[in-house]
Amino acid sequence: MSTKKLARNDNRLSVMALGGVFEIGKNMYVVQYGDDLVVIDCGSKFPDESLLGVDLIIPDISYLQEHKDKVRALVITHGHEDHIGAIPYVLKQLNMPVYASRLTLGLIRGKLKEHHLKQTVLHEIRADSLIPLGELTLSFFRTNHSIPDCLGVVIDTPEGKVVHTGDFKFDLSPANGQFPDIHRMANIGQEGVLLLLSESTNAERPGFTPSERMVGERIEEAFHRAEHKVFLTTFASNVNRVQQVIDAAQKTNRKLLLLGRSMINVVKVARELGYLNMPEDMVVEAKEAADLPRNRVAVLCTGSQGEPVAALARLASSTHPLSSIEPGDTVIFASSPIPGNERNVASTLDHLYLLGADVIHGGHTSSGMHVSGHGSQEELKLMLTLMKPKYFVPIHGEYRMLHQHRILAQAVGVDRDRIYIMRNGDVLDLAGGEAVQSRQVAAGNTLVDGLGIGDVGVAVLRDRKHLSEDGILVIVITLSRQDNILLSGPDVITRGFVYIKESEGLLSEVVRLATVTIETLQQSGNDWKWSHLKSNIRETVGKFLYAKTRRRPMILPIIIDV
């Protein structure tokens, strides 16, 4: 990479990722020229097991808040959660106008309504839209993916064109009829592209990604073969796949039961906006489905990633209140596990087999029930060839994916010195046709827990981990406010440490040690503070408990003054 330095220039073009590189999910990219700044995508990702109690991870938008007077727009490429999931949480911190295609806006409106956000201005865009925003001008091009209305973004700047592909594949026979606009892409490349940001999800996968149309044929075959009830799980936002399930159910004379809040919401929005074609009486409620013969019912549900509280996991454990899986029913996974979810999916599969279900899943390599919505190596090379960028930044992937994408770019003629693999927060500055990556801005994870945004930090997570591993022991002491005389206690309460009825001797010794610690301080004759007492109790009791149990519970002395 180049080590050149650019002259200080407030009107230089700056491009950065606030999320989405060296990771899967949480996509957010920034293009800034002078006093005009555009944000592309606003996604979330789910926490791993180490983030106890955390519901969602969203990008740190400190940089946007510091430059809020320069933010002109939030542009959304499509409606998947890793691109729209953080929108309501970010808008609570920084309101900005949102530009998105019709279906994507429909999904965003549902999120804003759920979070009672009414002030945000929403703009609908199409592939032929042209949006001037100060020194920046936005235009778009049609791509295809696993959800309708996907757009790539072109940002015209005084330095040149910046192109962001969004998620894409080159499906030349798409099930929904939304073809990738290859001619438009070629024209953009002919006009000259200064910088290309292109997704890297399938950069390790050779060849071309198969067409979505193939999956529809396999689903229909499985529905015809099924003798009893059919359960199918997929990503709720995969509207194209949902339409294929509707078509298969209709051709096999089955009614459709929807299970899972996100599935119900997406189907409702897509149906209202005309992206799903189904008879009015196709979808039935659980009570009506229960009255139908089992071979006349198909169930479309959430839980393709083995999420413990999703509909399929509850069906697999026979705890769902609205439906049940019985021996001979067919369960179809029209998806593949996201890395990290394999264990949960395997657990769900075990339970389904125990119930006697006929299971068709991604582990069956010939099942044909899922194809990726992301382009494989030849498609990534095709995008690079069409755009012919001067500079290239692979995005949307973990490091190995970004690295492989760099190799693909070199294979089609992009100079290695003009390819930049950046971390979240790295800034690529471009001026006078030269590019330099030499500075960083604040970027990282903001944790969402319940209604709190960013209020769970390292200290809170450390306490949660401590509690989950060794439990807690509370020592309650009542002292006289006037002379610090012990009035009652110490009383011991424990949770997650030991079973009280089987540990009475251990806890009696804890009470004795706490009492001795109090008396020792009282007899010292020195002025002492309650903080000293708490610290001494924690130290004394902690050493004793570790010696006896080799455990370190959280010890919480509570002093009540009377």
Secondary structure by P-SEA (a helix, b strand, c coil): ccccccccccccbbbbbccccccccbbbbbbbcccbbbbcccbbbbbcccccccccccccaaaaaaacccccbbbbcccccccccaaaaaaaabbbbbbbcaaaaaaaaaaaaaaccccbbbbbbcccbbbbcccbbbbbbbbbccccbbbbbbbbcccbbbbbbcccccccccccccccaaaaaaaaaaacccbbbbbccccccccbbbbaaaaaaaaaaaaaacccbbbbbccccaaaaaaaaaaaaaaabbbbbbccaaaaaaaaaaaaaccccccccccccaaaaaacccccbbbbbcccccccccaaaaaaacccccccccccbbbbccccccccaaaaaaaaaaaaaaacccccccccccccccccccccaaaaaaaaaaacccbbbbccccaaaaaaaaaaaaaacccccccccccccbbbbbcccccccccccbbbbbbbcccccccccaaaaaaaaaaacbbbbbbbbbbcccccccccccbbbbcccccccccaaaaaaaaaaaaaaaaaaaaccccccaaaaaaaaaaaaaaaaaaccccccbbbbbbbcc
